[in-house]
């Protein structure tokens, strides 16, 4: 819970509330961004591992026939 001394009457209160709303929106956007970045990195690692496994397995029978 935030406590603030707000000057400027109702307009000051509205400005402070808007500031808090914007701070919350920024924090939400940052959390989503970091979560997606982490998920992207996990996917990249999985893809790299699968590509390495595929390369180590050699060409498939289907590719050999072509």
N, CA, C and O atoms as a Tripos MOL2 file, in Angstrom:
@<TRIPOS>MOLECULE
protein
  264   263    66     0     0
PROTEIN
NO_CHARGES

@<TRIPOS>ATOM
      1 N           0.8480   -1.1780    0.0000 N.3       1 UNK1
      2 CA          0.0000    0.0000    0.0000 C.3       1 UNK1
      3 C           0.8840    1.2290    0.0000 C.2       1 UNK1
      4 O           1.8190    1.3390    0.7940 O.2       1 UNK1
      5 N           0.5800    2.1570   -0.9020 N.am      2 UNK2
      6 CA          1.3560    3.3790   -1.0020 C.3       2 UNK2
      7 C           0.6530    4.4880   -0.2370 C.2       2 UNK2
      8 O          -0.5710    4.6170   -0.2610 O.2       2 UNK2
      9 N           1.4600    5.2720    0.4330 N.am      3 UNK3
     10 CA          0.9370    6.4380    1.1340 C.3       3 UNK3
     11 C           1.7020    7.6390    0.5960 C.2       3 UNK3
     12 O           2.9320    7.6340    0.5430 O.2       3 UNK3
     13 N           0.9760    8.6470    0.2060 N.am      4 UNK4
     14 CA          1.6290    9.8420   -0.3290 C.3       4 UNK4
     15 C           0.9180   11.0770    0.1810 C.2       4 UNK4
     16 O          -0.2920   11.0860    0.4120 O.2       4 UNK4
     17 N           1.7020   12.1040    0.3450 N.am      5 UNK5
     18 CA          1.1190   13.4070    0.6560 C.3       5 UNK5
     19 C           0.9690   14.1070   -0.6860 C.2       5 UNK5
     20 O           1.9540   14.4050   -1.3610 O.2       5 UNK5
     21 N          -0.2600   14.3600   -1.0560 N.am      6 UNK6
     22 CA         -0.5500   14.9180   -2.3670 C.3       6 UNK6
     23 C          -1.0480   16.3360   -2.1920 C.2       6 UNK6
     24 O          -1.9650   16.6040   -1.4160 O.2       6 UNK6
     25 N          -0.4170   17.2480   -2.9360 N.am      7 UNK7
     26 CA         -0.8760   18.6340   -2.9200 C.3       7 UNK7
     27 C          -1.5990   18.9060   -4.2290 C.2       7 UNK7
     28 O          -1.4170   18.1850   -5.2100 O.2       7 UNK7
     29 N          -2.3920   19.9140   -4.2400 N.am      8 UNK8
     30 CA         -3.0890   20.2860   -5.4630 C.3       8 UNK8
     31 C          -4.5290   19.8390   -5.4870 C.2       8 UNK8
     32 O          -5.1560   19.8380   -6.5470 O.2       8 UNK8
     33 N          -5.0640   19.4630   -4.3570 N.am      9 UNK9
     34 CA         -6.4730   19.1030   -4.2830 C.3       9 UNK9
     35 C          -6.7920   17.8730   -5.1150 C.2       9 UNK9
     36 O          -5.9760   16.9630   -5.2560 O.2       9 UNK9
     37 N          -8.0130   17.8720   -5.6660 N.am     10 UNK10
     38 CA         -8.4660   16.7060   -6.4290 C.3      10 UNK10
     39 C          -7.6110   16.4780   -7.6730 C.2      10 UNK10
     40 O          -7.3510   15.3360   -8.0520 O.2      10 UNK10
     41 N          -7.1740   17.5720   -8.3090 N.am     11 UNK11
     42 CA         -6.3370   17.4220   -9.5050 C.3      11 UNK11
     43 C          -5.0090   16.7550   -9.1510 C.2      11 UNK11
     44 O          -4.5120   15.9280   -9.9140 O.2      11 UNK11
     45 N          -4.4390   17.1010   -8.0170 N.am     12 UNK12
     46 CA         -3.2060   16.4640   -7.5670 C.3      12 UNK12
     47 C          -3.4110   14.9860   -7.2750 C.2      12 UNK12
     48 O          -2.5570   14.1540   -7.5830 O.2      12 UNK12
     49 N          -4.5490   14.6740   -6.6820 N.am     13 UNK13
     50 CA         -4.8720   13.2620   -6.3990 C.3      13 UNK13
     51 C          -5.0300   12.4950   -7.7020 C.2      13 UNK13
     52 O          -4.5420   11.3720   -7.8250 O.2      13 UNK13
     53 N          -5.7090   13.0940   -8.6770 N.am     14 UNK14
     54 CA         -5.8800   12.4260   -9.9770 C.3      14 UNK14
     55 C          -4.5250   12.1820  -10.6450 C.2      14 UNK14
     56 O          -4.2800   11.1030  -11.1850 O.2      14 UNK14
     57 N          -3.6490   13.1880  -10.6050 N.am     15 UNK15
     58 CA         -2.3110   13.0290  -11.1940 C.3      15 UNK15
     59 C          -1.5410   11.9180  -10.5070 C.2      15 UNK15
     60 O          -0.8980   11.1080  -11.1740 O.2      15 UNK15
     61 N          -1.5960   11.8660   -9.1830 N.am     16 UNK16
     62 CA         -0.8670   10.8360   -8.4380 C.3      16 UNK16
     63 C          -1.4210    9.4460   -8.7560 C.2      16 UNK16
     64 O          -0.6620    8.4940   -8.9370 O.2      16 UNK16
     65 N          -2.7490    9.3370   -8.8230 N.am     17 UNK17
     66 CA         -3.3490    8.0450   -9.1580 C.3      17 UNK17
     67 C          -2.9320    7.6230  -10.5520 C.2      17 UNK17
     68 O          -2.6110    6.4560  -10.7740 O.2      17 UNK17
     69 N          -2.9310    8.5560  -11.4960 N.am     18 UNK18
     70 CA         -2.5180    8.2400  -12.8680 C.3      18 UNK18
     71 C          -1.0550    7.7940  -12.8890 C.2      18 UNK18
     72 O          -0.6990    6.8680  -13.6190 O.2      18 UNK18
     73 N          -0.2170    8.4390  -12.1020 N.am     19 UNK19
     74 CA          1.1970    8.0490  -12.0240 C.3      19 UNK19
     75 C           1.3140    6.6230  -11.5130 C.2      19 UNK19
     76 O           2.0700    5.8240  -12.0660 O.2      19 UNK19
     77 N           0.5770    6.3020  -10.4690 N.am     20 UNK20
     78 CA          0.6230    4.9360   -9.9250 C.3      20 UNK20
     79 C           0.1000    3.9250  -10.9350 C.2      20 UNK20
     80 O           0.6420    2.8270  -11.0650 O.2      20 UNK20
     81 N          -0.9690    4.3050  -11.6580 N.am     21 UNK21
     82 CA         -1.5060    3.4160  -12.6940 C.3      21 UNK21
     83 C          -0.4560    3.1540  -13.7770 C.2      21 UNK21
     84 O          -0.2730    2.0190  -14.2160 O.2      21 UNK21
     85 N           0.2320    4.2210  -14.1990 N.am     22 UNK22
     86 CA          1.2680    4.0660  -15.2270 C.3      22 UNK22
     87 C           2.4320    3.2190  -14.7100 C.2      22 UNK22
     88 O           2.9640    2.3820  -15.4390 O.2      22 UNK22
     89 N           2.8240    3.4320  -13.4650 N.am     23 UNK23
     90 CA          3.9020    2.6210  -12.8860 C.3      23 UNK23
     91 C           3.5150    1.1450  -12.8710 C.2      23 UNK23
     92 O           4.3450    0.2830  -13.1600 O.2      23 UNK23
     93 N           2.2730    0.8540  -12.5400 N.am     24 UNK24
     94 CA          1.8010   -0.5300  -12.5130 C.3      24 UNK24
     95 C           1.7860   -1.1180  -13.9270 C.2      24 UNK24
     96 O           2.1780   -2.2680  -14.1260 O.2      24 UNK24
     97 N           1.3330   -0.3240  -14.9140 N.am     25 UNK25
     98 CA          1.3240   -0.7940  -16.2990 C.3      25 UNK25
     99 C           2.7400   -1.0780  -16.7960 C.2      25 UNK25
    100 O           2.9720   -2.0740  -17.4810 O.2      25 UNK25
    101 N           3.6800   -0.2080  -16.4530 N.am     26 UNK26
    102 CA          5.0760   -0.4190  -16.8490 C.3      26 UNK26
    103 C           5.6200   -1.6870  -16.2030 C.2      26 UNK26
    104 O           6.2860   -2.4820  -16.8670 O.2      26 UNK26
    105 N           5.3490   -1.8830  -14.9360 N.am     27 UNK27
    106 CA          5.8200   -3.0840  -14.2380 C.3      27 UNK27
    107 C           5.2210   -4.3420  -14.8670 C.2      27 UNK27
    108 O           5.9150   -5.3470  -15.0220 O.2      27 UNK27
    109 N           3.9420   -4.2930  -15.2270 N.am     28 UNK28
    110 CA          3.2970   -5.4360  -15.8820 C.3      28 UNK28
    111 C           3.9460   -5.7190  -17.2350 C.2      28 UNK28
    112 O           4.2230   -6.8730  -17.5630 O.2      28 UNK28
    113 N           4.1890   -4.6720  -18.0160 N.am     29 UNK29
    114 CA          4.8000   -4.8370  -19.3330 C.3      29 UNK29
    115 C           6.2170   -5.3920  -19.2090 C.2      29 UNK29
    116 O           6.6170   -6.2500  -19.9970 O.2      29 UNK29
    117 N           6.9760   -4.9120  -18.2320 N.am     30 UNK30
    118 CA          8.3350   -5.4270  -18.0160 C.3      30 UNK30
    119 C           8.3080   -6.8980  -17.6340 C.2      30 UNK30
    120 O           9.1230   -7.6840  -18.1160 O.2      30 UNK30
    121 N           7.3780   -7.2670  -16.7730 N.am     31 UNK31
    122 CA          7.2680   -8.6710  -16.3530 C.3      31 UNK31
    123 C           6.9590   -9.5640  -17.5480 C.2      31 UNK31
    124 O           7.5570  -10.6280  -17.7040 O.2      31 UNK31
    125 N           6.0210   -9.1290  -18.3930 N.am     32 UNK32
    126 CA          5.6670   -9.8970  -19.5850 C.3      32 UNK32
    127 C           6.8670   -9.9970  -20.5190 C.2      32 UNK32
    128 O           7.1540  -11.0700  -21.0500 O.2      32 UNK32
    129 N           7.5650   -8.8910  -20.7200 N.am     33 UNK33
    130 CA          8.7310   -8.8800  -21.5940 C.3      33 UNK33
    131 C           9.7980   -9.8400  -21.1080 C.2      33 UNK33
    132 O          10.3290  -10.6210  -21.8980 O.2      33 UNK33
    133 N          10.1240   -9.8000  -19.8250 N.am     34 UNK34
    134 CA         11.1550  -10.6800  -19.2800 C.3      34 UNK34
    135 C          10.7240  -12.1410  -19.3330 C.2      34 UNK34
    136 O          11.5440  -13.0250  -19.5820 O.2      34 UNK34
    137 N           9.4350  -12.3940  -19.0990 N.am     35 UNK35
    138 CA          8.9230  -13.7660  -19.1690 C.3      35 UNK35
    139 C           9.0460  -14.2990  -20.5900 C.2      35 UNK35
    140 O           9.4840  -15.4300  -20.7980 O.2      35 UNK35
    141 N           8.6620  -13.4860  -21.5610 N.am     36 UNK36
    142 CA          8.7390  -13.9180  -22.9610 C.3      36 UNK36
    143 C          10.1870  -14.0840  -23.3980 C.2      36 UNK36
    144 O          10.5090  -15.0000  -24.1550 O.2      36 UNK36
    145 N          11.0560  -13.2080  -22.9270 N.am     37 UNK37
    146 CA         12.4670  -13.3390  -23.2790 C.3      37 UNK37
    147 C          13.0280  -14.6410  -22.7280 C.2      37 UNK37
    148 O          13.7980  -15.3240  -23.4030 O.2      37 UNK37
    149 N          12.6480  -14.9850  -21.5100 N.am     38 UNK38
    150 CA         13.1110  -16.2410  -20.9060 C.3      38 UNK38
    151 C          12.5590  -17.4290  -21.6790 C.2      38 UNK38
    152 O          13.2780  -18.3960  -21.9290 O.2      38 UNK38
    153 N          11.2820  -17.3620  -22.0610 N.am     39 UNK39
    154 CA         10.6780  -18.4560  -22.8340 C.3      39 UNK39
    155 C          11.3480  -18.5860  -24.1930 C.2      39 UNK39
    156 O          11.5610  -19.6980  -24.6760 O.2      39 UNK39
    157 N          11.6840  -17.4550  -24.8160 N.am     40 UNK40
    158 CA         12.3600  -17.4740  -26.1100 C.3      40 UNK40
    159 C          13.7200  -18.1300  -25.9820 C.2      40 UNK40
    160 O          14.1130  -18.9230  -26.8380 O.2      40 UNK40
    161 N          14.4370  -17.8090  -24.9270 N.am     41 UNK41
    162 CA         15.7620  -18.3990  -24.7260 C.3      41 UNK41
    163 C          15.6570  -19.9080  -24.5050 C.2      41 UNK41
    164 O          16.4850  -20.6630  -25.0140 O.2      41 UNK41
    165 N          14.6670  -20.3480  -23.7630 N.am     42 UNK42
    166 CA         14.4550  -21.7860  -23.5540 C.3      42 UNK42
    167 C          14.1790  -22.4660  -24.8930 C.2      42 UNK42
    168 O          14.7250  -23.5330  -25.1730 O.2      42 UNK42
    169 N          13.3310  -21.8490  -25.7200 N.am     43 UNK43
    170 CA         13.0180  -22.4260  -27.0300 C.3      43 UNK43
    171 C          14.2580  -22.4760  -27.9170 C.2      43 UNK43
    172 O          14.4680  -23.4550  -28.6330 O.2      43 UNK43
    173 N          15.0790  -21.4310  -27.8760 N.am     44 UNK44
    174 CA         16.3120  -21.4250  -28.6730 C.3      44 UNK44
    175 C          17.2360  -22.5610  -28.2480 C.2      44 UNK44
    176 O          17.8270  -23.2430  -29.0850 O.2      44 UNK44
    177 N          17.3500  -22.7520  -26.9490 N.am     45 UNK45
    178 CA         18.2070  -23.8220  -26.4350 C.3      45 UNK45
    179 C          17.6820  -25.1810  -26.8720 C.2      45 UNK45
    180 O          18.4530  -26.0340  -27.3100 O.2      45 UNK45
    181 N          16.3710  -25.3860  -26.7560 N.am     46 UNK46
    182 CA         15.7780  -26.6640  -27.1810 C.3      46 UNK46
    183 C          16.0090  -26.8870  -28.6730 C.2      46 UNK46
    184 O          16.3670  -27.9870  -29.0930 O.2      46 UNK46
    185 N          15.8040  -25.8380  -29.4710 N.am     47 UNK47
    186 CA         15.9990  -25.9480  -30.9090 C.3      47 UNK47
    187 C          17.4500  -26.2830  -31.2380 C.2      47 UNK47
    188 O          17.7150  -27.1440  -32.0770 O.2      47 UNK47
    189 N          18.3780  -25.6150  -30.5880 N.am     48 UNK48
    190 CA         19.8080  -25.8860  -30.8040 C.3      48 UNK48
    191 C          20.1380  -27.3340  -30.4560 C.2      48 UNK48
    192 O          20.8540  -28.0080  -31.1970 O.2      48 UNK48
    193 N          19.6150  -27.8090  -29.3290 N.am     49 UNK49
    194 CA         19.8610  -29.1930  -28.9130 C.3      49 UNK49
    195 C          19.2910  -30.1840  -29.9230 C.2      49 UNK49
    196 O          19.9430  -31.1720  -30.2640 O.2      49 UNK49
    197 N          18.0760  -29.9230  -30.4020 N.am     50 UNK50
    198 CA         17.4730  -30.8090  -31.3880 C.3      50 UNK50
    199 C          18.2410  -30.7890  -32.7070 C.2      50 UNK50
    200 O          18.4200  -31.8280  -33.3420 O.2      50 UNK50
    201 N          18.6910  -29.6130  -33.1130 N.am     51 UNK51
    202 CA         19.4840  -29.5200  -34.3390 C.3      51 UNK51
    203 C          20.7970  -30.2960  -34.1980 C.2      51 UNK51
    204 O          21.2340  -30.9610  -35.1370 O.2      51 UNK51
    205 N          21.4180  -30.2060  -33.0300 N.am     52 UNK52
    206 CA         22.6560  -30.9520  -32.7780 C.3      52 UNK52
    207 C          22.3960  -32.4540  -32.7960 C.2      52 UNK52
    208 O          23.1910  -33.2130  -33.3500 O.2      52 UNK52
    209 N          21.2860  -32.8890  -32.1950 N.am     53 UNK53
    210 CA         20.9370  -34.3100  -32.2000 C.3      53 UNK53
    211 C          20.6800  -34.7980  -33.6220 C.2      53 UNK53
    212 O          21.0910  -35.8960  -33.9950 O.2      53 UNK53
    213 N          19.9960  -33.9730  -34.4100 N.am     54 UNK54
    214 CA         19.7060  -34.3320  -35.7900 C.3      54 UNK54
    215 C          20.9980  -34.4450  -36.5960 C.2      54 UNK54
    216 O          21.1690  -35.3810  -37.3770 O.2      54 UNK54
    217 N          21.8910  -33.5010  -36.4070 N.am     55 UNK55
    218 CA         23.1700  -33.5430  -37.1240 C.3      55 UNK55
    219 C          23.9720  -34.7710  -36.7120 C.2      55 UNK55
    220 O          24.6170  -35.3990  -37.5530 O.2      55 UNK55
    221 N          23.9410  -35.1170  -35.4390 N.am     56 UNK56
    222 CA         24.6950  -36.2720  -34.9460 C.3      56 UNK56
    223 C          24.0970  -37.5810  -35.4550 C.2      56 UNK56
    224 O          24.8170  -38.5650  -35.6270 O.2      56 UNK56
    225 N          22.7920  -37.6020  -35.6960 N.am     57 UNK57
    226 CA         22.1300  -38.8140  -36.1610 C.3      57 UNK57
    227 C          22.4490  -39.1020  -37.6210 C.2      57 UNK57
    228 O          22.2820  -40.2350  -38.0740 O.2      57 UNK57
    229 N          22.8990  -38.1130  -38.3560 N.am     58 UNK58
    230 CA         23.2110  -38.3200  -39.7600 C.3      58 UNK58
    231 C          21.9680  -38.2010  -40.6130 C.2      58 UNK58
    232 O          20.8710  -37.9630  -40.1080 O.2      58 UNK58
    233 N          22.1490  -38.3710  -41.9170 N.am     59 UNK59
    234 CA         21.0050  -38.2130  -42.8160 C.3      59 UNK59
    235 C          20.0070  -39.3490  -42.6480 C.2      59 UNK59
    236 O          20.3700  -40.4940  -42.3780 O.2      59 UNK59
    237 N          18.7460  -38.9950  -42.8160 N.am     60 UNK60
    238 CA         17.7010  -40.0100  -42.6980 C.3      60 UNK60
    239 C          17.6590  -40.8510  -43.9630 C.2      60 UNK60
    240 O          18.2390  -40.4790  -44.9830 O.2      60 UNK60
    241 N          16.9810  -41.9660  -43.8950 N.am     61 UNK61
    242 CA         16.8510  -42.8520  -45.0530 C.3      61 UNK61
    243 C          16.1730  -42.1120  -46.2030 C.2      61 UNK61
    244 O          16.5610  -42.2800  -47.3590 O.2      61 UNK61
    245 N          15.1690  -41.2990  -45.8990 N.am     62 UNK62
    246 CA         14.4670  -40.5530  -46.9300 C.3      62 UNK62
    247 C          15.4030  -39.5900  -47.6430 C.2      62 UNK62
    248 O          15.3370  -39.4640  -48.8660 O.2      62 UNK62
    249 N          16.2710  -38.9090  -46.9050 N.am     63 UNK63
    250 CA         17.1950  -37.9720  -47.5120 C.3      63 UNK63
    251 C          18.2500  -38.7080  -48.3480 C.2      63 UNK63
    252 O          18.6890  -38.1930  -49.3760 O.2      63 UNK63
    253 N          18.6530  -39.8880  -47.9220 N.am     64 UNK64
    254 CA         19.6340  -40.6550  -48.6720 C.3      64 UNK64
    255 C          19.1020  -41.0470  -50.0350 C.2      64 UNK64
    256 O          19.8530  -41.0770  -51.0100 O.2      64 UNK64
    257 N          17.7980  -41.3510  -50.1140 N.am     65 UNK65
    258 CA         17.1980  -41.8050  -51.3560 C.3      65 UNK65
    259 C          17.0410  -40.6880  -52.3600 C.2      65 UNK65
    260 O          16.9720  -40.9490  -53.5610 O.2      65 UNK65
    261 N          16.9840  -39.4510  -51.9020 N.am     66 UNK66
    262 CA         16.7670  -38.3270  -52.8210 C.3      66 UNK66
    263 C          17.9950  -37.9600  -53.5220 C.2      66 UNK66
    264 O          17.9900  -37.0340  -54.3330 O.2      66 UNK66
@<TRIPOS>BOND
     1     1     2 1
     2     2     3 1
     3     3     4 2
     4     3     5 am
     5     5     6 1
     6     6     7 1
     7     7     8 2
     8     7     9 am
     9     9    10 1
    10    10    11 1
    11    11    12 2
    12    11    13 am
    13    13    14 1
    14    14    15 1
    15    15    16 2
    16    15    17 am
    17    17    18 1
    18    18    19 1
    19    19    20 2
    20    19    21 am
    21    21    22 1
    22    22    23 1
    23    23    24 2
    24    23    25 am
    25    25    26 1
    26    26    27 1
    27    27    28 2
    28    27    29 am
    29    29    30 1
    30    30    31 1
    31    31    32 2
    32    31    33 am
    33    33    34 1
    34    34    35 1
    35    35    36 2
    36    35    37 am
    37    37    38 1
    38    38    39 1
    39    39    40 2
    40    39    41 am
    41    41    42 1
    42    42    43 1
    43    43    44 2
    44    43    45 am
    45    45    46 1
    46    46    47 1
    47    47    48 2
    48    47    49 am
    49    49    50 1
    50    50    51 1
    51    51    52 2
    52    51    53 am
    53    53    54 1
    54    54    55 1
    55    55    56 2
    56    55    57 am
    57    57    58 1
    58    58    59 1
    59    59    60 2
    60    59    61 am
    61    61    62 1
    62    62    63 1
    63    63    64 2
    64    63    65 am
    65    65    66 1
    66    66    67 1
    67    67    68 2
    68    67    69 am
    69    69    70 1
    70    70    71 1
    71    71    72 2
    72    71    73 am
    73    73    74 1
    74    74    75 1
    75    75    76 2
    76    75    77 am
    77    77    78 1
    78    78    79 1
    79    79    80 2
    80    79    81 am
    81    81    82 1
    82    82    83 1
    83    83    84 2
    84    83    85 am
    85    85    86 1
    86    86    87 1
    87    87    88 2
    88    87    89 am
    89    89    90 1
    90    90    91 1
    91    91    92 2
    92    91    93 am
    93    93    94 1
    94    94    95 1
    95    95    96 2
    96    95    97 am
    97    97    98 1
    98    98    99 1
    99    99   100 2
   100    99   101 am
   101   101   102 1
   102   102   103 1
   103   103   104 2
   104   103   105 am
   105   105   106 1
   106   106   107 1
   107   107   108 2
   108   107   109 am
   109   109   110 1
   110   110   111 1
   111   111   112 2
   112   111   113 am
   113   113   114 1
   114   114   115 1
   115   115   116 2
   116   115   117 am
   117   117   118 1
   118   118   119 1
   119   119   120 2
   120   119   121 am
   121   121   122 1
   122   122   123 1
   123   123   124 2
   124   123   125 am
   125   125   126 1
   126   126   127 1
   127   127   128 2
   128   127   129 am
   129   129   130 1
   130   130   131 1
   131   131   132 2
   132   131   133 am
   133   133   134 1
   134   134   135 1
   135   135   136 2
   136   135   137 am
   137   137   138 1
   138   138   139 1
   139   139   140 2
   140   139   141 am
   141   141   142 1
   142   142   143 1
   143   143   144 2
   144   143   145 am
   145   145   146 1
   146   146   147 1
   147   147   148 2
   148   147   149 am
   149   149   150 1
   150   150   151 1
   151   151   152 2
   152   151   153 am
   153   153   154 1
   154   154   155 1
   155   155   156 2
   156   155   157 am
   157   157   158 1
   158   158   159 1
   159   159   160 2
   160   159   161 am
   161   161   162 1
   162   162   163 1
   163   163   164 2
   164   163   165 am
   165   165   166 1
   166   166   167 1
   167   167   168 2
   168   167   169 am
   169   169   170 1
   170   170   171 1
   171   171   172 2
   172   171   173 am
   173   173   174 1
   174   174   175 1
   175   175   176 2
   176   175   177 am
   177   177   178 1
   178   178   179 1
   179   179   180 2
   180   179   181 am
   181   181   182 1
   182   182   183 1
   183   183   184 2
   184   183   185 am
   185   185   186 1
   186   186   187 1
   187   187   188 2
   188   187   189 am
   189   189   190 1
   190   190   191 1
   191   191   192 2
   192   191   193 am
   193   193   194 1
   194   194   195 1
   195   195   196 2
   196   195   197 am
   197   197   198 1
   198   198   199 1
   199   199   200 2
   200   199   201 am
   201   201   202 1
   202   202   203 1
   203   203   204 2
   204   203   205 am
   205   205   206 1
   206   206   207 1
   207   207   208 2
   208   207   209 am
   209   209   210 1
   210   210   211 1
   211   211   212 2
   212   211   213 am
   213   213   214 1
   214   214   215 1
   215   215   216 2
   216   215   217 am
   217   217   218 1
   218   218   219 1
   219   219   220 2
   220   219   221 am
   221   221   222 1
   222   222   223 1
   223   223   224 2
   224   223   225 am
   225   225   226 1
   226   226   227 1
   227   227   228 2
   228   227   229 am
   229   229   230 1
   230   230   231 1
   231   231   232 2
   232   231   233 am
   233   233   234 1
   234   234   235 1
   235   235   236 2
   236   235   237 am
   237   237   238 1
   238   238   239 1
   239   239   240 2
   240   239   241 am
   241   241   242 1
   242   242   243 1
   243   243   244 2
   244   243   245 am
   245   245   246 1
   246   246   247 1
   247   247   248 2
   248   247   249 am
   249   249   250 1
   250   250   251 1
   251   251   252 2
   252   251   253 am
   253   253   254 1
   254   254   255 1
   255   255   256 2
   256   255   257 am
   257   257   258 1
   258   258   259 1
   259   259   260 2
   260   259   261 am
   261   261   262 1
   262   262   263 1
   263   263   264 2
@<TRIPOS>SUBSTRUCTURE
     1 UNK1         2 RESIDUE 1 A UNK
     2 UNK2         6 RESIDUE 1 A UNK
     3 UNK3        10 RESIDUE 1 A UNK
     4 UNK4        14 RESIDUE 1 A UNK
     5 UNK5        18 RESIDUE 1 A UNK
     6 UNK6        22 RESIDUE 1 A UNK
     7 UNK7        26 RESIDUE 1 A UNK
     8 UNK8        30 RESIDUE 1 A UNK
     9 UNK9        34 RESIDUE 1 A UNK
    10 UNK10       38 RESIDUE 1 A UNK
    11 UNK11       42 RESIDUE 1 A UNK
    12 UNK12       46 RESIDUE 1 A UNK
    13 UNK13       50 RESIDUE 1 A UNK
    14 UNK14       54 RESIDUE 1 A UNK
    15 UNK15       58 RESIDUE 1 A UNK
    16 UNK16       62 RESIDUE 1 A UNK
    17 UNK17       66 RESIDUE 1 A UNK
    18 UNK18       70 RESIDUE 1 A UNK
    19 UNK19       74 RESIDUE 1 A UNK
    20 UNK20       78 RESIDUE 1 A UNK
    21 UNK21       82 RESIDUE 1 A UNK
    22 UNK22       86 RESIDUE 1 A UNK
    23 UNK23       90 RESIDUE 1 A UNK
    24 UNK24       94 RESIDUE 1 A UNK
    25 UNK25       98 RESIDUE 1 A UNK
    26 UNK26      102 RESIDUE 1 A UNK
    27 UNK27      106 RESIDUE 1 A UNK
    28 UNK28      110 RESIDUE 1 A UNK
    29 UNK29      114 RESIDUE 1 A UNK
    30 UNK30      118 RESIDUE 1 A UNK
    31 UNK31      122 RESIDUE 1 A UNK
    32 UNK32      126 RESIDUE 1 A UNK
    33 UNK33      130 RESIDUE 1 A UNK
    34 UNK34      134 RESIDUE 1 A UNK
    35 UNK35      138 RESIDUE 1 A UNK
    36 UNK36      142 RESIDUE 1 A UNK
    37 UNK37      146 RESIDUE 1 A UNK
    38 UNK38      150 RESIDUE 1 A UNK
    39 UNK39      154 RESIDUE 1 A UNK
    40 UNK40      158 RESIDUE 1 A UNK
    41 UNK41      162 RESIDUE 1 A UNK
    42 UNK42      166 RESIDUE 1 A UNK
    43 UNK43      170 RESIDUE 1 A UNK
    44 UNK44      174 RESIDUE 1 A UNK
    45 UNK45      178 RESIDUE 1 A UNK
    46 UNK46      182 RESIDUE 1 A UNK
    47 UNK47      186 RESIDUE 1 A UNK
    48 UNK48      190 RESIDUE 1 A UNK
    49 UNK49      194 RESIDUE 1 A UNK
    50 UNK50      198 RESIDUE 1 A UNK
    51 UNK51      202 RESIDUE 1 A UNK
    52 UNK52      206 RESIDUE 1 A UNK
    53 UNK53      210 RESIDUE 1 A UNK
    54 UNK54      214 RESIDUE 1 A UNK
    55 UNK55      218 RESIDUE 1 A UNK
    56 UNK56      222 RESIDUE 1 A UNK
    57 UNK57      226 RESIDUE 1 A UNK
    58 UNK58      230 RESIDUE 1 A UNK
    59 UNK59      234 RESIDUE 1 A UNK
    60 UNK60      238 RESIDUE 1 A UNK
    61 UNK61      242 RESIDUE 1 A UNK
    62 UNK62      246 RESIDUE 1 A UNK
    63 UNK63      250 RESIDUE 1 A UNK
    64 UNK64      254 RESIDUE 1 A UNK
    65 UNK65      258 RESIDUE 1 A UNK
    66 UNK66      262 RESIDUE 1 A UNK
